[in-house]
Amino acid sequence: MNILHQYTFQSLKVNRRRTLFTGMGIVISVAMITAVSVFASSFLDYMERKAIYETGDWELAYSDLNETEIQYLNTDKQVDHTFTVDDLGYAVLPESQNEYKPYWFIRACDEEGFQRLGLHLVSGRLPENENELLVSEHVAYNGGVEIELGQTIALQTGQRVLQESPDQPLNQNNPYDPEQPETIADPQPRNYTVVGIMERSDLEPRWSPGYTAITSRSETDPGVDPVVYVKLKHSGQRPQEDFPQLQIKLYPAAGVNNNVLRFRGPLWENSYFAMVASAATLTLLIIITGSVFLIYNAFAISLTERSRQFGILASVGATSRQKFWCVVQEGLMIALAAIPLGVLAGICGMAITLRVINPMLQSLEFLSADVPFHTVVSFPAVVLTVICSVVMIVLACWLPALKAARMTPIQAIRQPQKVKLKRRHRFFSFVAGKLWGVEGELAVKNIQRSGRKAGLTILSLAVSLILFTTVTSVMTMMIQAVSMTSQDELADAWVTDYSSHSFLEEKPSFAS
């Protein structure tokens, strides 16, 4: 440490109160920057966990695979894990009061499938063998069929086919059309005992003709249409490019879990990330701007108080560069202790804030009660916070450092910049005396004599008000945007016309 470093360090020790208040300003600024980055990371984590809760922890779904292709998926280095769900087929539900959902749709899962397919129990337990069944509560409130735990159900399970086209089986994406007769091909008798009731699965489209029921997968009795669900190790991959052998067998719509991939996929193609990043960037720019003015105010006042010291340094031969770095090093020394404290304060403050507001947001139905809002600290976010904080402090110190570098011994002794009174100043003090008395006149004169100090204080207060107003507006617009994109329906009621046969016809526009 050279003599100028020691001089700067001793100056900080002598002016402990000013150093303390400057450090507190930096801590508050860094804490606000950290809070924004932590909130953005926590929000994206919440949306991803919410998507997994609703649709399951998978990304791709393949059907009609042979054993070689399934083995290819299981051994590929890009695949994190796979699980298989057998579609056992449809069975008639004669008691259904919904004429467009007259079937059961039976699926069979293994243990991993029950955990990763987004199934949530309402009562009872999960099936443990192929003779037990987990039914959806949707059957009761939509189909008018009351199902009780322990009830035995006898079904004839097979494939849906049109009587006029028995060689073309239908699936859950083909709505039921009462005008076209259907039948169950090759029915197989199956008896099930209901052991659990689950929430309606988001994997069941609203137009699907069958109420989903889940049983345990049997290796000795596989389904006629097994579906292999895949989760990749790196979700930013493009399935069509990474698995060209299976490209033609990848569902273009139903087999890609877009709800999850929109948060796991490439960030530059993620509209949610773009929305959060733009709002966070705007908020950070506002905070950094306000913080630069705040810290600059502190260093400008410090420069005024230390002007004689810089004059002495100049008189004994200190160069402009050395005086410049004296001010910058003062800011960096304070930052060395203030930035870690600010990061810690921002993380703790945001954790406490989210814990307090989480129940309130759930009561307002803005957050799901089943998926709590957790505090997530991202390492890249912390690194970005530190970089932004250092840049902010250097920017705040830059102008005072330039002024210190240009200061001559004569200027330091005379200090001509302190008081510059003009004729209009007398008018303002006279008007203040008439309006507020002697106290007002003294206050205005003190502000006028303070010169640059008063101007910086007024500017800091104005920036603080602008900061508060802008951040409030940005957060309000962000909440409204999320509410509009995450709500299920934008209408109180909807009407679906199932009378059209277009879903069974090949349109010329689709041929290409």
MIVEXRO-358256 format. One record per residue (C-alpha): residue number from 1; x, y, z; residue in one letter. Coordinates in steps of 0.001 Angstrom, whole numbers, m for minus. Each point is the difference from the previous one (the first is absolute). Example, Ala and Ser with C-alpha at 12.3 -4.5 7.8 and 13.67 -1.06 7.14 Angstrom:
MIVEXRO-358256
 num    east   north      up residu
   1   12300   m4500    7800      A
   2    1370    3440    m660      S
END
This chain:
MIVEXRO-358256
 num    east   north      up residu
   1       0       0       0      M
   2    1555    3316   m1095      N
   3    m225    3292    1821      I
   4   m3123    1172   m1843      L
   5   m1850   m3229     834      H
   6     914     439    3657      Q
   7   m1086    3631    m171      Y
   8   m3401    m994   m1467      T
   9    m467   m2722    2616      F
  10     888    2362    2854      Q
  11   m2402    2598   m1400      S
  12   m2815   m2554     158      L
  13     895    m841    3602      K
  14     111    3638    1086      V
  15   m3367     818   m1633      N
  16   m1780   m3045    1394      R
  17   m3488    1493      15      R
  18     181    1086   m3642      R
  19    1498   m3375    m948      T
  20   m2770   m1793    1875      L
  21   m2800    1920   m1715      F
  22    1600    m426   m3427      T
  23     337   m3736     655      G
  24   m3632    m206    1085      M
  25   m1070    1654   m3256      G
  26    1993   m2549   m2000      I
  27   m1402   m2877    2085      V
  28   m3567    1157    m673      I
  29     683     385   m3732      S
  30    1627   m3431    m284      V
  31   m2825   m1529    2048      A
  32   m2586    1406   m2427      M
  33    1930   m1352   m3017      I
  34     306   m3404    1698      T
  35   m3703     m25     864      A
  36    m935     565   m3653      V
  37    2254   m2824   m1241      S
  38   m1168   m2393    2737      V
  39   m3659     780    m716      F
  40     494    m599   m3734      A
  41    1725   m3361     664      S
  42   m2675    m986    2525      S
  43   m2818     938   m2371      F
  44    1384   m2081   m2881      L
  45     585   m2920    2390      D
  46   m3591     293    1246      Y
  47   m1422     m13   m3539      M
  48    2069   m3075    m896      E
  49   m1087   m1906    3135      R
  50   m3612    1020    m645      K
  51     218   m1338   m3563      A
  52    1514   m3278    1280      I
  53   m2751    m266    2626      Y
  54   m2709     440   m2611      E
  55    1323   m2022   m2961      T
  56    2767   m2214    1415      G
  57    3789    m159     m65      D
  58     554   m1020   m3622      W
  59     793    1797   m3244      E
  60    m652   m2343   m2931      L
  61   m2491   m2812    m602      A
  62     447   m2718   m2646      Y
  63   m2563   m2533   m1183      S
  64     124   m3076   m2247      D
  65    3617    m826     887      L
  66    1456   m3451    m386      N
  67    2362   m1604    2492      E
  68    3108    1157   m1895      T
  69   m1132    3625      17      E
  70    m925    m125    3690      I
  71    3428   m1443     792      Q
  72    1570    2787   m2073      Y
  73   m1740    2611    2160      L
  74     908   m1716    3266      N
  75    3709    m195    m853      T
  76     432    3390   m1680      D
  77    2383    2315    1885      K
  78   m2237    3011    m589      Q
  79   m2924   m1612    1865      V
  80    m263     500    3749      D
  81   m2774   m2539     588      H
  82   m3000   m1619   m1676      T
  83   m3193   m1634    1209      F
  84   m2716   m1866   m1861      T
  85   m3772     314     251      V
  86   m2224   m2613   m1661      D
  87   m3266    1142   m1525      D
  88   m2246   m2988     661      L
  89   m2904    1465   m1935      G
  90   m3588    1140     506      Y
  91   m2982   m1425    1837      A
  92   m3605    1182    m152      V
  93   m1243    2117    2915      L
  94   m3784    m403    m353      P
  95    m844    2161    3040      E
  96    1753    3076   m1453      S
  97   m2267    3028    m265      Q
  98    2434    1756   m2344      N
  99    m927   m1214   m3485      E
 100    3413    1024   m1358      Y
 101    1945   m2043    2582      K
 102   m1582   m3450       9      P
 103    3165   m2014     728      Y
 104    2612    m947    2547      W
 105    3562     420   m1286      F
 106    2226   m2507    1812      I
 107    3760     569     310      R
 108    2640   m2046    1837      A
 109    3023    1590    1733      C
 110    3046   m1360    1738      D
 111    1262    1464    3277      E
 112    2052    2709   m1736      E
 113   m2971     909   m2170      G
 114   m2165     613    3067      F
 115    2649    2393    1312      Q
 116     790    1875   m3218      R
 117   m3296     117   m1904      L
 118   m1545    2795    2083      G
 119   m2578   m2107    1871      L
 120   m1331    1390    3301      H
 121   m2054   m1972    2485      L
 122   m3175    1422    1493      V
 123    m753   m3059    2142      S
 124    1093   m3609     275      G
 125    3324   m1297   m1321      R
 126    1790    m886   m3222      L
 127    m595   m3376   m1677      P
 128    2472   m2720     928      E
 129    m973   m2652   m2570      N
 130   m1830    m339   m3308      E
 131   m3341    m689    1731      N
 132    m185    3355    1795      E
 133   m1167    3273   m1505      L
 134     524    3710     589      L
 135   m2906    2048   m1382      V
 136    m400    3727    m577      S
 137   m2354    2148    2060      E
 138    m966    1471   m3373      H
 139   m2283   m3011    m485      V
 140   m2264    1148    2844      A
 141    m365    3732    m620      Y
 142     124    m155   m3809      N
 143   m1485   m3390    m808      G
 144   m2391    m314    2918      G
 145    1351   m3434     978      V
 146     753    m450    3696      E
 147    2941   m2319     649      I
 148     872   m1175    3512      E
 149    3207   m1459    1397      L
 150     m78   m3803      81      G
 151   m2559    m168   m2800      Q
 152     485   m2788   m2570      T
 153    m368     921   m3661      I
 154    m393   m2554   m2806      A
 155    1097    1348   m3379      L
 156     298   m1186   m3584      Q
 157    3170    1728   m1203      T
 158     937     450   m3646      G
 159     691    2528   m2732      Q
 160   m2423    2653   m1285      R
 161    m767    m375   m3682      V
 162   m2621    1382   m2352      L
 163   m2392   m2585   m1343      Q
 164     645    1243   m3536      E
 165    3810     m30     506      S
 166     862   m2829    2437      P
 167    3654     m73   m1051      D
 168     688    3558    1278      Q
 169      74     100    3833      P
 170    m774    3304    1710      L
 171    1750    1552    2986      N
 172    m508    2755    2577      Q
 173     624    2711   m2593      N
 174   m3006   m1159   m2031      N
 175   m3186    1444    1567      P
 176   m3114   m2129     214      Y
 177   m2550     766   m2719      D
 178   m3511   m1300     769      P
 179    m859     177   m3693      E
 180    2605   m2612    m889      Q
 181    m532   m3419    1626      P
 182    2956   m1434    1884      E
 183     759   m3378    1494      T
 184    2621   m1578    2262      I
 185    2141   m2411   m2030      A
 186    1350   m3222    1563      D
 187   m1349     640    3520      P
 188    1860   m1719    2835      Q
 189   m1675    m535    3394      P
 190    1749    1701    2894      R
 191   m1044     364    3624      N
 192    1379    2829    2109      Y
 193    m295    1101    3613      T
 194      15    3769     505      V
 195    2745     835    2535      V
 196     491    3735    m626      G
 197   m1536    3162   m1395      I
 198    2231    2572   m1696      M
 199    m287    3513   m1335      E
 200    m863     417   m3662      R
 201    3221    m449   m2004      S
 202    1092    2815   m2300      D
 203    1086   m2697   m2468      L
 204   m3680    m629    m731      E
 205   m1214    2554   m2584      P
 206   m3397    1567     570      R
 207   m1277   m1493   m3243      W
 208    1174   m3544     758      S
 209   m2788   m2599      99      P
 210    1293   m2053    2941      G
 211     418     669    3720      Y
 212    3578    m971     868      T
 213     508   m2835    2506      A
 214    3423   m1366    1004      I
 215    1013   m3499    1020      T
 216    3372   m1574     743      S
 217    2032   m1196   m2966      R
 218     382   m3729    m496      S
 219    3006   m1359   m1861      E
 220   m1933   m3144    m921      T
 221   m2968    1915   m1449      D
 222    1315    3059   m1864      P
 223   m2327    2449   m1692      G
 224    m597     137   m3701      V
 225    1353    3560    m268      D
 226    2876     667    2447      P
 227    1191    3592     264      V
 228    3619     713     975      V
 229     531    3263    1898      Y
 230    3491    1513    m176      V
 231    1866    2595    2026      K
 232    3232    1356   m1485      L
 233    3145     868    1940      K
 234     239    3366   m1758      H
 235   m3425    1407    m718      S
 236    1355    2574   m2445      G
 237     404   m2753   m2596      Q
 238   m2192    m162   m3071      R
 239   m1725   m3411     m99      P
 240    m255    m114   m3804      Q
 241    3758     583    m341      E
 242    1170   m2157    2905      D
 243   m2140   m3058    m838      F
 244    m234     m94   m3813      P
 245    m704   m3746      90      Q
 246   m3283     669    1846      L
 247    m919    3314   m1581      Q
 248   m2941   m1376   m1959      I
 249   m1403   m1594    3165      K
 250     111    3150    2126      L
 251   m3401    1484     655      Y
 252      45    3525   m1454      P
 253   m2427    1310    2648      A
 254   m1141   m2501    2617      A
 255    3375   m1676     512      G
 256    1981    3071    1025      V
 257    m459    1334    3523      N
 258      42    3659    m975      N
 259   m1078    1097    3492      N
 260    3284   m1270    1435      V
 261    2251     653   m2986      L
 262    m894    3689     m75      R
 263    1930     299    3281      F
 264    2713   m2579    m712      R
 265     642     672   m3654      G
 266    2400    2495   m1574      P
 267    m269    3309    1815      L
 268      53    2006   m3234      W
 269   m3173   m1842   m1135      E
 270   m1757     307    3363      N
 271   m2715    2653      44      S
 272    m394    m258    3783      Y
 273    3723     480     515      F
 274     m34    2953   m2403      A
 275   m2864    1568    1944      M
 276    1670    m496    3392      V
 277    3430    1016   m1326      A
 278   m1319    3200   m1574      S
 279   m1891    1002    3156      A
 280    2992    m859    2209      A
 281    2417    1851   m2304      T
 282   m2150    3125       6      L
 283    m315    m170    3779      T
 284    3765    m505     394      L
 285     742    2969   m2259      L
 286   m2286    2189    2089      I
 287    1536   m1231    3269      I
 288    3560     424   m1294      I
 289    m804    3505   m1258      T
 290   m1463    1037    3350      G
 291    2848   m1667    1884      S
 292    2628    1751   m2121      V
 293   m1518    3374     925      F
 294    m183   m1021    3675      L
 295    3605   m1204     194      I
 296    1197    2873   m2163      Y
 297   m1596    2404    2465      N
 298    1941   m1606    2848      A
 299    3338     154   m1839      F
 300    m635    3544   m1235      A
 301    m566    1162    3577      I
 302    3108   m1952    1021      S
 303    1955    1737   m2767      L
 304   m1115    3416    1275      T
 305    1143    m875    3521      E
 306    3311   m1460   m1216      R
 307     837    2705   m2526      S
 308    2751    1394    2239      R
 309    1495   m3501     266      Q
 310     142    m342   m3782      F
 311    1518    3473    m202      G
 312    2750   m1117    2397      I
 313     580   m3150   m2069      L
 314     286    2120   m3134      A
 315    2441    2368    1702      S
 316    2348   m2847     983      V
 317     103   m1425   m3521      G
 318   m2977   m2377    m317      A
 319    m976    m425   m3652      T
 320   m3533     303   m1347      S
 321     m98   m3766    m521      R
 322     952    m653    3631      Q
 323   m2669    2395    1313      K
 324   m2551   m1592   m2352      F
 325     688   m3491    1333      W
 326    m114    1205    3585      C
 327   m3729     659    m401      V
 328    m663   m3177   m1981      V
 329    1921   m2109    2515      Q
 330   m2020    1554    2807      E
 331   m3192   m1214   m1694      G
 332    1411   m3464    m653      L
 333    1208    m364    3604      M
 334   m3481     795    1270      I
 335   m1488   m2335   m2624      A
 336    2237   m2855    1142      L
 337   m1987    m198    3221      A
 338   m3324    1439   m1207      A
 339    m631   m2299   m2994      I
 340      57   m3330    1945      P
 341   m2211    1538    2687      L
 342   m2354    1338   m2686      G
 343    m246   m3382   m1752      V
 344    m712   m1760    3298      L
 345   m2547    2661    1006      A
 346   m1738    m237   m3397      G
 347    m277   m3801     175      I
 348   m1256      10    3596      C
 349   m2377    2885    m672      G
 350   m1516   m1669   m3056      M
 351    m301   m3326    1851      A
 352   m1905    1683    2827      I
 353   m2138    1972   m2467      T
 354    m983   m3084   m1997      L
 355    m790   m1935    3175      R
 356   m2279    2813    1164      V
 357   m1798     686   m3283      I
 358    m289   m3642   m1128      N
 359   m3207    m680    2036      P
 360   m1507    3292   m1182      M
 361     703    m782   m3667      L
 362   m1474   m3473     438      Q
 363   m3145    1434    1605      S
 364    m376    2315   m3014      L
 365     410   m3082   m2282      E
 366    2983    1630   m1708      F
 367    2155   m2952    1110      L
 368    m967   m3641     176      S
 369    m474   m1245    3552      A
 370    1589   m3315   m1030      D
 371    3207    1612   m1294      V
 372    1539    2428    2516      P
 373    2250    2878   m1030      F
 374    3549    m913    1080      H
 375    3022    2268     216      T
 376    2516   m1071   m2644      V
 377    3518    1456     m47      V
 378    1622    m432   m3392      S
 379    3792     136    m213      F
 380     m57    1890   m3342      P
 381   m2450    2469    1570      A
 382    2372     606    2937      V
 383    2954     492   m2371      V
 384   m2081    2448   m2048      L
 385    m921    1847    3203      T
 386    3658     382     991      V
 387     974    1214   m3474      I
 388   m2864    2529     m95      C
 389     925    1212    3499      S
 390    3652     549    m893      V
 391    m958    1844   m3184      V
 392   m2485    2106    1965      M
 393    2622    1014    2591      I
 394    2635     812   m2632      V
 395   m2512    2160   m1901      L
 396    m948    1816    3210      A
 397    3654     671     836      C
 398    1083     968   m3501      W
 399   m1109    3653     m92      L
 400    1250     867    3527      P
 401    3271   m1730    m873      A
 402     365    2152   m3140      L
 403    m623    3130    2037      K
 404    2576   m1089    2567      A
 405    2531    m684   m2776      A
 406    m459    3520   m1422      R
 407     191    1780    3365      M
 408    2970    2340     451      T
 409    1411    1149    3343      P
 410   m1375    3560    m533      I
 411   m3503   m1314    m713      Q
 412     154   m2192    3095      A
 413     943    2975    2183      I
 414   m2493    2491   m1465      R
 415   m2872   m2534    m583      Q
 416   m1796    2383   m2404      P
 417   m2630   m2610    m836      Q
 418   m1530       9    3465      K
 419   m1995    3233     m24      V
 420   m1180    1750   m3163      K
 421   m2790    2426     850      L
 422   m1766    2063   m2666      K
 423   m2680    2706       7      R
 424   m2852   m2514    m493      R
 425    1033   m1782    3180      H
 426    m924    3073    2024      R
 427   m3453      60   m1597      F
 428    m662   m3651     900      F
 429    1083     543    3621      S
 430   m2220    3123     192      F
 431   m3024   m1935   m1325      V
 432     710   m2900    2405      A
 433     134    2481    2892      G
 434   m3405    1411    m945      K
 435   m1545   m3456    m320      L
 436    1577   m1905    2913      W
 437    1562    2693    2141      G
 438    3540     177    1272      V
 439     345   m3788      97      E
 440    m827    m290   m3696      G
 441    2405    2768    m956      E
 442    2831   m1630    1980      L
 443    m774   m3371   m1562      A
 444     106    1383   m3550      V
 445    3246    1874     690      K
 446    1556   m3170    1421      N
 447   m1014   m1935   m3118      I
 448    1418    2735   m2227      Q
 449    3283      98    1887      R
 450     278   m3785     m55      S
 451     123     243   m3769      G
 452     749   m3371   m1613      R
 453    m776   m1968    3177      K
 454   m3603    1225       7      A
 455    m407    m671   m3708      G
 456    1250   m3555     368      L
 457   m2341    m603    2938      T
 458   m3002    1286   m1944      I
 459     987   m2083   m3028      L
 460     331   m3134    2151      S
 461   m3475     511    1475      L
 462   m1491     490   m3481      A
 463    1700   m3141   m1325      V
 464   m1286   m1958    3021      S
 465   m3587    1022    m800      L
 466     480    m860   m3676      I
 467    1500   m3347    1031      L
 468   m2933    m888    2250      F
 469   m2631    1023   m2572      T
 470    1660   m1789   m2908      T
 471     679   m3259    1834      V
 472   m3584     m74    1288      T
 473   m1329     475   m3525      S
 474    2291   m2674   m1447      V
 475    m979   m2547    2659      M
 476   m3715     749    m521      T
 477     300    m522   m3768      M
 478    2029   m3187     553      M
 479   m2626   m1453    2361      I
 480   m2777     821   m2466      Q
 481    1955   m1607   m2849      A
 482     589   m3191    2000      V
 483   m3670    m137    1014      S
 484   m1083     287   m3634      M
 485    2392   m2701   m1215      T
 486    m516   m2497    2826      S
 487   m3789      m3     338      Q
 488   m1820   m2917   m1562      D
 489   m2939    1672   m1714      E
 490    m740    3545    m999      L
 491   m3780    m488     m45      A
 492   m2747    m919    2456      D
 493   m1367   m2707   m2304      A
 494     894   m1663   m3303      W
 495   m1816   m2059   m2621      V
 496    1587   m2832   m1983      T
 497   m1517   m1294   m3230      D
 498     655   m3723    m389      Y
 499   m2338    m395   m2944      S
 500    2722     694   m2579      S
 501    1752   m2995   m1562      H
 502    3082    2003    m952      S
 503    2180   m1801    2538      F
 504    m406   m3228   m1969      L
 505     495    1522   m3424      E
 506    3304     721   m1718      E
 507      32    3641   m1043      K
 508    2079    1066   m3051      P
 509    1632    2735    2061      S
 510    1460   m2616    2354      F
 511    1348   m2235   m2721      A
 512    3072    2147    m530      S
END
